């Protein structure tokens, strides 16, 4: 989880790799139902707002990456 937090501070040039097993899938489904959708929706809205300007496109793309990570954070690794 520390790697995910650091990707929020230094997001450029990082990729999210998913791995894990059945337990991480179950926890991700529970996370998605409880609070993941609201967080991901917020990141998608922010990403769309950032992508309106040319200068904000890189930040908007990182918001979309964080939205994907907010949907399923367990079993994810930032490399």
Backbone torsions as a table, in degrees:
resi	resn	phi	psi	omega
1	UNK	NA	-26.9	178.7
2	UNK	-65.0	-38.1	178.9
3	UNK	-63.2	-36.3	179.8
4	UNK	-68.4	-40.4	177.8
5	UNK	-65.7	-39.5	178.4
6	UNK	-68.2	-28.2	177.7
7	UNK	-69.2	-21.5	173.5
8	UNK	-71.4	-32.8	178.6
9	UNK	-81.7	-41.2	-178.4
10	UNK	-126.5	75.3	-167.7
11	UNK	-82.9	-18.6	-169.2
12	UNK	-80.9	136.9	178.7
13	UNK	84.8	11.1	-178.9
14	UNK	-109.8	150.0	176.2
15	UNK	-124.2	150.0	178.1
16	UNK	-101.6	125.5	179.7
17	UNK	-116.7	129.4	-179.8
18	UNK	-99.6	134.8	175.8
19	UNK	-154.3	174.6	-178.8
20	UNK	138.3	-146.6	-178.7
21	UNK	-154.9	-155.0	-177.6
22	UNK	-66.2	-36.7	-179.8
23	UNK	-65.0	-42.8	179.7
24	UNK	-66.0	-32.0	176.6
25	UNK	-65.4	-43.6	178.9
26	UNK	-64.7	-41.7	179.4
27	UNK	-68.6	-36.6	176.7
28	UNK	-64.2	-38.8	178.2
29	UNK	-65.2	-42.3	177.6
30	UNK	-62.9	-43.3	178.1
31	UNK	-62.2	-42.4	-178.9
32	UNK	-61.6	-41.9	-178.8
33	UNK	-72.3	-34.3	-175.2
34	UNK	-83.4	-50.5	-175.7
35	UNK	-147.2	-4.1	-176.2
36	UNK	-69.0	-35.1	-177.9
37	UNK	-65.6	-42.3	-179.5
38	UNK	-64.7	-41.6	-179.4
39	UNK	-66.9	-43.1	179.7
40	UNK	-65.5	-40.0	178.5
41	UNK	-63.1	-39.3	176.3
42	UNK	-62.4	-42.8	178.1
43	UNK	-66.2	-37.0	178.7
44	UNK	-66.2	-42.5	178.6
45	UNK	-63.7	-44.3	177.0
46	UNK	-63.0	-39.5	178.3
47	UNK	-62.3	-40.4	177.6
48	UNK	-65.7	-39.9	178.2
49	UNK	-66.4	-39.6	178.8
50	UNK	-67.7	-33.9	-176.9
51	UNK	-76.8	-1.8	177.9
52	UNK	-66.7	-37.4	-179.6
53	UNK	-100.1	156.0	179.1
54	UNK	-65.1	-40.3	-176.8
55	UNK	-68.3	-31.1	-176.1
56	UNK	-87.4	-1.1	-177.3
57	UNK	-59.3	-46.1	178.8
58	UNK	-61.0	-38.6	178.7
59	UNK	-69.0	-38.1	177.6
60	UNK	-63.6	-39.9	177.6
61	UNK	-65.2	-35.8	176.6
62	UNK	-69.2	-32.3	175.5
63	UNK	-64.8	-37.9	177.0
64	UNK	-65.9	-36.3	176.4
65	UNK	-65.9	-40.0	178.1
66	UNK	-68.9	-30.3	176.4
67	UNK	-66.1	-41.7	177.0
68	UNK	-62.8	-38.5	179.6
69	UNK	-72.8	-30.9	178.1
70	UNK	-70.8	-26.0	178.3
71	UNK	-71.0	-43.5	-177.3
72	UNK	-136.7	80.9	-176.1
73	UNK	-82.4	-23.5	-174.7
74	UNK	-83.4	129.7	-176.7
75	UNK	89.6	1.1	179.9
76	UNK	-92.2	147.4	177.7
77	UNK	-135.2	137.3	-180.0
78	UNK	-99.5	118.2	178.6
79	UNK	-122.7	NA	NA
